[in-house]
Amino acid sequence: MADALSVVPASVLRNLSDKLYEKRKNAALEVEGIVKQLAAAGDHDKISAVINLLTTEFTYSPQANHRKGGLIGLAAATVGLTTEAAQHLEQIVPPVLNSFSDQDSRVRYYACEALYNIAKVVRGDFIVFFNQIFDALCKLSADSDANVQSAAHLLDRLVKDIVTESDQFSIEEFIPLLRERMNVLNPYVRQFLVGWITVLDSVPDIDMLGFLPDFLDGLFNMLSDSSHEIRQQADSALSEFLQEIKNSPSVDYGRMAEILVQRAASPDEFTRLTAITWINEFVKLGGDQLVPYYADILGAILPCISDKEEKIRVVARETNEELRAIKADPAEGFDVKAILSIARSQLSSEWEATRIEALHWISTLLNRHRAEVLSFLNDIFDTLLKALSDPSDEVVLLVLEVHACIAKDPQHFRQLVVFLVHNFRIDNSLLEKRGALIIRRLCVLLDAERVYRELSTILEGEADLDFASIMVQALNLILLTSSELAELRQLLKQSLVNPAGKDLFVSLYASWCHSPMAIISLCLLAQTYQHASVVIQSLVEEDINVKFLVQLDKLIRLLETPIFAYLRLQLLEPGRYTWLLKALNGLLMLLPQQSAAFKILRTRLKTVPSYSFNGDQIKRTSSGNPYSQILHHIPSGSQISEDGDVNQDVGNSSLHNGINFGLRLQQFEQIQHQHRMHVKAQIQSRNSSTSLKEIQRPEDTRRQPPAAEMNRPPSRSSRRGPGQLQL
């Protein structure tokens, strides 16, 4: 201190702390001259003393004017040192940097001015303090005082110039500093950071691309800034980096892919578009590096396929196709399970396009890596089954294709049909709305006979009798009407002459027993007309209910369609197809006379030629019902086992082509008996429940009917009679 006071006059020190800028400036010029003389004399000890005096007595003073004078004095001392300033920077720079956080904005302003002048003198030697200076500038870029901000910008430009021309700058030491600040939201700081990234990237000797993963997320974060200028600057920087990536032989795609995947789900549209564009380029360029990240990338692409913005949808679809075209192998790190997991999760997407692409991926994996996919089948099977309830028909059809591909193996086929029946059981609307579509498509994909045989086997032992009846009725209607099942119908028509047709008839019969009308339909289709007639005769009162009559109405209308044209043509030979006539007449007798179905069938039967059945003489009946004579002449204990074959051995009337019709009838009656018992149990359960509720409400006893009336069966007049059905 004494050495400094001996070389710096008291008047200079006094003026250095004056409130007037001009006096401080003149004092600083004198300090510059004094230091210049000391430097020329090589007296660095006294120079250090002067700097120490300016620091302790001025820059750290509680008086603002003293601090201002100290800052301008330190800058002047540096100018005086010129080329020898570097050896004193450890003394000069720290107090200036400390002043950047001064509470007085004018002090902060002078700190910027002082450091600017110091930097101009020392240039490259300044780099040793770069991190501290950068930290200070980052804070000053968001200073509350506009003048300080302006001064900081001037200093910032100078520092950038120094860094770009210096060979001492360490990018490795700078990157952690940059990374810490990349998620700051202040717009001024963001502009400051993007500016530095752009400048450093322009320096040939600085490899910013190699450190891009460290600050890439921060740049993407800026794309959604409220300031258009910041968004534009960030986008410009990202575009430049993407171009460099395309031209670079070595890029760390993996780390950046993780960032892009997250940003592809951003709520900001511009950010999503930029992220998906980068992903698109990565998929094209990344090659083997991206194999471990395929699942994550797919997880980002699939939602974007349904994005509200068309540009994003277009890029996402292109990327999806590029990714699917790459044939990676599990041995190379391709994670089939992870891809399947992503596809499964996207099957729950609210967007149809995304669900469709997820199914395409599952299908692709099945074709390429079937063994691996089947090993993870338990993880996706339930989701695939639930997808059968999808509101989109296109999705349902694709799901069925996937199921069909899985079901090529017998054990998976059985599992599929079992789960399908289970889903129909627990979701009535699925059977009602999609049952026909699902069954028909499966018949095309997996062979109709195989599907129907498996369904019949499962339904034969179905414990839920109500469901079994509904399901059989649905399957029967599909069998009778669907073009996809034409070959199956043709096979059943040959049940009496073809062993394959017989096997199919017997296979279906067991489960078709759950519905009387289904059995009758099956018999008419298989041309087992005598058995159809016997089944009709075996029906009891409980069997002929509203549901039965509705089904019968449908059958009568179906008899008028091209599917049953062969049956109608057989009516031209009443002598040969007597059991067909008897069966149809039996159905007619079950129909309410006022129903449309009754009139349709009666009209059809009136057109049957009225031939006698005497083998020697064929004569027409002159009056009365045209088919009454036919029925009258059918011998008791018919000697024709089935229509069309009068030579069949009477002793084997219950057997035809190996079909034991007597046993079949017994099977039908047993199952129908179970249904009747089930209905009675349901009625008793409802009655018991009603009685219990009435007992629990004693206050309503005066409203209850007498006990005798409660036990009385409901009046038939309260029910809609058969003749009242609106068919």
VONUPA-174716 format. One line per 10 residues: number of its first residue (from 1); their letters; for each residue x, y, z of C-alpha. Coordinates in steps of 0.1 Angstrom, whole numbers, plus 5000, padded with zeros to 4 digits. Layout:
! residues N
NUM> a> X/Y/Z; ...
***
This chain:
! residues 727
1> madalsvvpa> 5000/5000/5000; 5028/5024/5009; 5046/5017/4976; 5014/5025/4957; 5008/5057/4977; 5043/5068/4970; 5038/5066/4932; 5002/5077/4929; 4995/5112/4940; 4968/5118/4966
11> svlrnlsdkl> 4950/5142/4941; 4947/5114/4916; 4932/5091/4942; 4908/5118/4952; 4897/5125/4917; 4894/5088/4910; 4865/5086/4935; 4849/5118/4925; 4812/5118/4915; 4820/5135/4882
21> yekrknaale> 4828/5111/4854; 4853/5136/4838; 4874/5138/4869; 4874/5100/4873; 4884/5097/4836; 4913/5122/4840; 4925/5104/4871; 4924/5071/4852; 4946/5086/4825; 4971/5096/4851
31> vegivkqlaa> 4971/5061/4865; 4977/5048/4830; 5007/5070/4827; 5021/5060/4861; 5018/5023/4853; 5033/5028/4819; 5064/5044/4835; 5066/5016/4861; 5064/4990/4833; 5091/5007/4813
41> agdhdkisav> 5113/5006/4844; 5104/4970/4850; 5091/4977/4885; 5063/4951/4886; 5062/4951/4924; 5050/4987/4925; 5026/4979/4896; 5011/4951/4917; 5008/4975/4947; 4989/5000/4925
51> inllttefty> 4966/4973/4913; 4961/4961/4949; 4953/4997/4960; 4927/5001/4932; 4911/4968/4942; 4909/4970/4980; 4904/5008/4984; 4882/5013/4954; 4865/4983/4937; 4856/4967/4971
61> spqanhrkgg> 4846/5000/4987; 4811/5005/5001; 4810/5038/4981; 4796/5035/4946; 4818/5063/4932; 4849/5046/4947; 4839/5013/4929; 4833/5032/4896; 4868/5048/4900; 4884/5015/4908
71> liglaaatvg> 4870/4998/4877; 4881/5026/4854; 4915/5026/4871; 4920/4989/4866; 4912/4993/4829; 4937/5022/4827; 4964/5002/4844; 4959/4974/4819; 4962/4998/4790; 4994/5011/4806
81> ltteaaqhle> 5008/4977/4809; 5001/4969/4772; 5020/4937/4763; 5030/4930/4799; 4994/4930/4812; 4991/4892/4811; 5012/4887/4842; 4989/4909/4862; 4955/4896/4850; 4951/4874/4881
91> qivppvlnsf> 4949/4907/4901; 4930/4928/4876; 4901/4905/4863; 4886/4890/4895; 4875/4924/4910; 4860/4934/4877; 4841/4902/4874; 4829/4906/4910; 4815/4940/4900; 4791/4924/4875
101> sdqdsrvryy> 4768/4915/4904; 4769/4949/4920; 4736/4962/4931; 4742/4996/4914; 4735/4994/4877; 4760/5021/4869; 4787/5000/4886; 4777/4970/4865; 4779/4992/4834; 4814/5004/4842
111> acealyniak> 4824/4968/4849; 4814/4959/4814; 4833/4989/4800; 4864/4981/4821; 4865/4945/4810; 4859/4955/4774; 4890/4977/4776; 4910/4950/4794; 4900/4924/4768; 4911/4947/4739
121> vvrgdfivff> 4945/4949/4754; 4952/4913/4764; 4932/4895/4737; 4941/4857/4737; 4956/4858/4772; 4920/4866/4783; 4908/4831/4775; 4920/4817/4809; 4890/4835/4825; 4866/4826/4798
131> nqifdalckl> 4842/4804/4818; 4839/4831/4845; 4834/4858/4819; 4808/4837/4800; 4789/4831/4833; 4789/4868/4840; 4778/4877/4804; 4750/4852/4806; 4736/4870/4836; 4742/4905/4822
141> sadsdanvqs> 4724/4896/4790; 4692/4895/4811; 4700/4926/4832; 4672/4948/4842; 4690/4979/4830; 4690/4985/4793; 4723/5004/4793; 4740/4974/4811; 4725/4951/4785; 4739/4972/4757
151> aahlldrlvk> 4773/4973/4773; 4772/4936/4779; 4764/4930/4742; 4794/4950/4731; 4816/4930/4755; 4800/4898/4743; 4809/4905/4706; 4845/4913/4715; 4848/4881/4736; 4834/4861/4706
161> divtesdqfs> 4860/4876/4683; 4887/4867/4708; 4875/4832/4712; 4872/4825/4674; 4908/4836/4668; 4923/4819/4699; 4939/4785/4699; 4937/4783/4737; 4899/4780/4740; 4887/4746/4755
171> ieefipllre> 4854/4734/4742; 4855/4705/4766; 4855/4729/4796; 4829/4751/4780; 4802/4725/4772; 4792/4717/4808; 4787/4755/4813; 4765/4757/4782; 4745/4726/4791; 4737/4739/4826
181> rmnvlnpyvr> 4721/4770/4811; 4703/4755/4780; 4669/4751/4798; 4668/4787/4811; 4635/4803/4800; 4646/4840/4800; 4645/4851/4763; 4676/4873/4766; 4696/4844/4780; 4683/4821/4752
191> qflvgwitvl> 4694/4846/4725; 4728/4848/4742; 4732/4811/4743; 4720/4805/4707; 4744/4832/4696; 4774/4814/4712; 4764/4780/4698; 4762/4795/4663; 4795/4813/4666; 4814/4784/4680
201> dsvpdidmlg> 4799/4761/4654; 4813/4784/4627; 4849/4779/4639; 4865/4751/4619; 4888/4740/4647; 4859/4736/4672; 4839/4704/4670; 4805/4715/4682; 4788/4686/4664; 4805/4661/4686
211> flpdfldglf> 4789/4678/4716; 4755/4683/4701; 4738/4657/4723; 4747/4679/4753; 4727/4709/4742; 4703/4695/4715; 4674/4692/4739; 4678/4728/4749; 4677/4740/4713; 4645/4720/4707
221> nmlsdsshei> 4631/4736/4739; 4636/4770/4723; 4615/4761/4693; 4584/4767/4713; 4595/4801/4727; 4569/4829/4726; 4594/4850/4708; 4595/4845/4670; 4631/4857/4668; 4643/4831/4693
231> rqqadsalse> 4623/4803/4675; 4639/4814/4643; 4674/4815/4657; 4670/4780/4673; 4656/4766/4640; 4684/4781/4620; 4710/4766/4644; 4692/4732/4642; 4690/4733/4604; 4728/4740/4603
241> flqeiknsps> 4735/4711/4626; 4713/4687/4606; 4731/4696/4574; 4764/4689/4592; 4751/4655/4604; 4743/4646/4568; 4778/4654/4557; 4796/4639/4587; 4810/4603/4586; 4807/4599/4624
251> vdygrmaeil> 4777/4609/4645; 4764/4598/4678; 4728/4590/4666; 4718/4571/4697; 4720/4598/4723; 4703/4623/4701; 4675/4598/4691; 4665/4596/4727; 4660/4634/4728; 4642/4635/4695
261> vqraaspdef> 4617/4608/4706; 4607/4629/4736; 4604/4661/4715; 4582/4643/4689; 4555/4642/4716; 4558/4680/4723; 4525/4699/4725; 4541/4725/4703; 4534/4718/4666; 4567/4733/4653
271> trltaitwin> 4587/4713/4677; 4570/4681/4667; 4576/4688/4630; 4613/4695/4635; 4617/4664/4657; 4600/4641/4633; 4620/4656/4604; 4652/4648/4623; 4640/4613/4631; 4633/4608/4594
281> efvklggdql> 4669/4618/4585; 4683/4596/4613; 4664/4566/4601; 4679/4571/4566; 4714/4578/4579; 4718/4561/4612; 4720/4525/4601; 4731/4500/4627; 4736/4526/4653; 4698/4531/4656
291> vpyyadilga> 4688/4494/4659; 4686/4495/4697; 4664/4526/4695; 4639/4513/4669; 4612/4507/4695; 4616/4542/4709; 4616/4557/4675; 4585/4537/4665; 4568/4549/4697; 4574/4585/4685
301> ilpcisdkee> 4563/4579/4649; 4530/4561/4654; 4512/4589/4672; 4525/4614/4647; 4509/4594/4619; 4476/4608/4632; 4488/4643/4640; 4464/4671/4633; 4490/4688/4611; 4493/4674/4576
311> kirvvaretn> 4531/4681/4573; 4538/4661/4604; 4516/4632/4592; 4534/4631/4558; 4568/4629/4574; 4557/4604/4600; 4543/4581/4574; 4574/4583/4553; 4596/4576/4583; 4574/4547/4593
321> eelraikadp> 4578/4531/4559; 4615/4537/4560; 4618/4521/4594; 4597/4491/4584; 4618/4485/4553; 4649/4480/4573; 4653/4443/4580; 4672/4442/4612; 4679/4409/4631; 4675/4402/4668
331> aegfdvkail> 4712/4391/4668; 4721/4427/4659; 4702/4441/4689; 4668/4444/4672; 4644/4441/4702; 4613/4423/4689; 4597/4424/4724; 4601/4461/4727; 4587/4467/4692; 4557/4445/4700
341> siarsqlsse> 4552/4464/4733; 4550/4497/4714; 4526/4483/4688; 4504/4469/4715; 4503/4502/4734; 4494/4521/4703; 4464/4497/4697; 4448/4517/4724; 4453/4550/4706; 4422/4571/4700
351> weatriealh> 4433/4576/4664; 4424/4550/4638; 4454/4556/4615; 4478/4549/4644; 4460/4517/4654; 4462/4505/4618; 4499/4511/4615; 4505/4494/4648; 4487/4463/4634; 4508/4465/4603
361> wistllnrhr> 4539/4464/4625; 4527/4433/4643; 4520/4416/4610; 4554/4425/4597; 4571/4411/4628; 4551/4379/4625; 4562/4375/4589; 4599/4382/4596; 4604/4370/4632; 4575/4346/4638
371> aevlsflndi> 4593/4324/4664; 4602/4355/4685; 4567/4370/4683; 4550/4338/4693; 4573/4335/4723; 4559/4369/4735; 4523/4361/4724; 4509/4362/4759; 4520/4398/4762; 4499/4409/4732
381> fdtllkalsd> 4471/4383/4728; 4446/4399/4751; 4451/4433/4735; 4446/4418/4701; 4414/4402/4711; 4401/4435/4726; 4409/4451/4693; 4382/4430/4677; 4358/4454/4694; 4374/4484/4677
391> psdevvllvl> 4349/4508/4662; 4367/4508/4629; 4360/4479/4604; 4394/4483/4588; 4411/4478/4622; 4390/4447/4629; 4399/4432/4595; 4436/4438/4601; 4433/4423/4636; 4418/4392/4621
401> evhaciakdp> 4446/4390/4596; 4471/4391/4625; 4451/4365/4644; 4449/4343/4613; 4487/4345/4609; 4492/4335/4645; 4466/4307/4642; 4485/4289/4615; 4498/4268/4644; 4472/4244/4657
411> qhfrqlvvfl> 4476/4253/4693; 4473/4290/4686; 4443/4283/4664; 4425/4266/4693; 4435/4294/4716; 4422/4321/4692; 4388/4304/4688; 4385/4298/4726; 4393/4334/4734; 4370/4346/4706
421> vhnfridnsl> 4341/4327/4720; 4350/4340/4754; 4349/4376/4742; 4315/4370/4725; 4303/4356/4758; 4313/4386/4779; 4305/4412/4753; 4271/4407/4737; 4275/4438/4716; 4306/4424/4700
431> lekrgaliir> 4287/4394/4688; 4258/4415/4677; 4277/4442/4659; 4308/4424/4647; 4301/4387/4650; 4293/4382/4613; 4322/4403/4601; 4347/4384/4624; 4334/4349/4617; 4332/4355/4579
441> rlcvlldaer> 4367/4369/4577; 4382/4341/4598; 4365/4316/4575; 4383/4332/4545; 4416/4334/4563; 4417/4301/4581; 4394/4277/4562; 4357/4278/4569; 4353/4242/4578; 4381/4243/4603
451> vyrelstile> 4367/4274/4619; 4332/4260/4622; 4343/4226/4635; 4363/4243/4662; 4335/4266/4672; 4311/4237/4673; 4334/4217/4696; 4337/4246/4720; 4300/4254/4720; 4290/4218/4725
461> geadldfasi> 4303/4220/4761; 4293/4256/4767; 4280/4260/4803; 4261/4292/4796; 4231/4278/4778; 4217/4312/4769; 4249/4323/4752; 4253/4289/4735; 4218/4293/4719; 4225/4329/4708
471> mvqalnlill> 4259/4320/4694; 4246/4290/4675; 4218/4310/4660; 4244/4336/4648; 4267/4309/4634; 4237/4293/4617; 4226/4325/4600; 4262/4332/4588; 4263/4296/4574; 4231/4301/4555
481> tsselaelrq> 4237/4335/4541; 4274/4343/4537; 4290/4340/4503; 4323/4331/4520; 4307/4299/4533; 4293/4287/4499; 4317/4258/4498; 4308/4248/4533; 4271/4248/4524; 4278/4227/4493
491> llkqslvnpa> 4297/4201/4514; 4268/4199/4539; 4243/4193/4510; 4262/4161/4504; 4259/4149/4539; 4240/4118/4529; 4263/4107/4501; 4298/4122/4510; 4318/4110/4540; 4333/4145/4544
501> gkdlfvslya> 4299/4161/4544; 4286/4135/4569; 4315/4143/4593; 4309/4180/4591; 4271/4175/4596; 4278/4153/4627; 4304/4178/4640; 4280/4207/4638; 4250/4189/4650; 4262/4185/4686
511> swchspmaii> 4263/4223/4692; 4235/4232/4668; 4213/4213/4693; 4213/4244/4715; 4188/4260/4690; 4158/4240/4676; 4156/4263/4646; 4194/4260/4639; 4190/4222/4639; 4160/4224/4615
521> slcllaqtyq> 4180/4247/4592; 4210/4224/4593; 4188/4195/4584; 4172/4213/4555; 4206/4224/4543; 4220/4188/4546; 4188/4174/4529; 4181/4152/4559; 4145/4160/4555; 4131/4130/4575
531> hasvviqslv> 4152/4139/4605; 4140/4176/4601; 4104/4164/4602; 4111/4142/4633; 4128/4171/4651; 4098/4194/4643; 4075/4167/4657; 4096/4164/4688; 4092/4200/4698; 4072/4207/4729
541> eedinvkflv> 4053/4237/4741; 4082/4254/4758; 4104/4252/4727; 4080/4273/4706; 4085/4307/4721; 4089/4342/4707; 4126/4337/4700; 4119/4304/4681; 4092/4321/4660; 4115/4350/4652
551> qldklirlle> 4142/4325/4640; 4115/4306/4621; 4104/4337/4604; 4140/4343/4592; 4143/4308/4579; 4111/4310/4559; 4123/4341/4543; 4157/4325/4536; 4139/4296/4519; 4129/4321/4492
561> tpifaylrlq> 4165/4331/4485; 4189/4316/4458; 4207/4297/4486; 4177/4273/4489; 4169/4272/4452; 4178/4235/4452; 4152/4228/4479; 4124/4246/4460; 4133/4227/4428; 4130/4194/4448
571> llepgrytwl> 4094/4203/4454; 4088/4196/4417; 4092/4159/4426; 4068/4154/4455; 4069/4117/4452; 4106/4116/4458; 4108/4144/4485; 4079/4135/4507; 4098/4142/4539; 4107/4176/4527
581> lkalngllml> 4070/4184/4522; 4062/4170/4556; 4089/4191/4572; 4078/4223/4555; 4042/4215/4564; 4052/4210/4600; 4069/4244/4600; 4037/4259/4585; 4017/4244/4613; 4040/4261/4639
591> lpqqsaafki> 4036/4296/4624; 4009/4320/4635; 3983/4322/4606; 3984/4360/4606; 4022/4362/4602; 4038/4371/4569; 4060/4340/4571; 4029/4318/4572; 4016/4334/4541; 4049/4331/4523
601> lrtrlktvps> 4053/4294/4531; 4017/4286/4524; 4019/4303/4490; 4051/4283/4482; 4035/4250/4491; 4004/4257/4470; 4027/4256/4439; 4038/4221/4446; 4025/4197/4418; 3996/4176/4432
611> ysfngdqikr> 4007/4141/4422; 3995/4109/4438; 4021/4087/4454; 4009/4054/4440; 4038/4040/4421; 4016/4026/4393; 3995/4056/4387; 4003/4093/4390; 3972/4114/4390; 3964/4149/4399
621> tssgnpysqi> 3940/4158/4427; 3910/4177/4414; 3902/4197/4445; 3913/4207/4480; 3947/4214/4494; 3972/4204/4466; 3996/4188/4491; 3970/4172/4514; 3969/4141/4492; 4006/4138/4493
631> lhhipsgsqi> 4007/4137/4531; 3977/4114/4532; 3995/4088/4511; 4027/4087/4532; 4026/4052/4547; 4027/4048/4584; 4062/4039/4595; 4077/4052/4563; 4097/4029/4542; 4119/4057/4529
641> sedgdvnqdv> 4147/4066/4553; 4155/4099/4536; 4141/4116/4506; 4156/4108/4472; 4165/4072/4479; 4136/4048/4479; 4158/4018/4478; 4173/4024/4513; 4170/3993/4535; 4141/3997/4558
651> gnsslhngin> 4159/3979/4586; 4185/4007/4587; 4160/4035/4585; 4178/4053/4614; 4211/4051/4596; 4222/4067/4564; 4258/4071/4553; 4268/4062/4588; 4247/4089/4605; 4228/4075/4634
661> fglrlqqfeq> 4197/4098/4634; 4182/4081/4663; 4212/4089/4684; 4212/4125/4670; 4175/4129/4680; 4183/4117/4715; 4211/4142/4717; 4189/4170/4706; 4162/4162/4731; 4187/4160/4759
671> iqhqhrmhvk> 4201/4194/4753; 4167/4210/4748; 4157/4194/4781; 4186/4212/4797; 4175/4245/4782; 4140/4240/4795; 4153/4233/4830; 4175/4263/4828; 4146/4286/4818; 4125/4272/4847
681> aqiqsrnsst> 4153/4278/4871; 4156/4314/4859; 4119/4320/4864; 4120/4305/4899; 4150/4326/4907; 4132/4358/4896; 4101/4349/4915; 4121/4343/4946; 4138/4376/4943; 4105/4394/4938
691> slkeiqrped> 4090/4377/4968; 4120/4386/4989; 4117/4423/4980; 4080/4423/4989; 4087/4407/5023; 4113/4434/5030; 4086/4462/5024; 4059/4455/5050; 4045/4490/5046; 4033/4481/5011
701> trrqppaaem> 4013/4450/5022; 3980/4468/5016; 3990/4471/4980; 3999/4434/4976; 3974/4410/4960; 3962/4380/4981; 3986/4351/4985; 3964/4329/4962; 3968/4354/4934; 4006/4357/4940
711> nrppsrssrr> 4010/4320/4935; 3987/4319/4904; 4006/4315/4871; 4005/4346/4849; 3976/4349/4826; 3983/4340/4790; 3963/4369/4779; 3990/4392/4793; 4015/4378/4769; 4018/4385/4732
721> gpgqlql> 4004/4354/4715; 4020/4339/4685; 3995/4355/4661; 4005/4389/4674; 4042/4387/4664; 4052/4415/4641; 4074/4395/4618
***
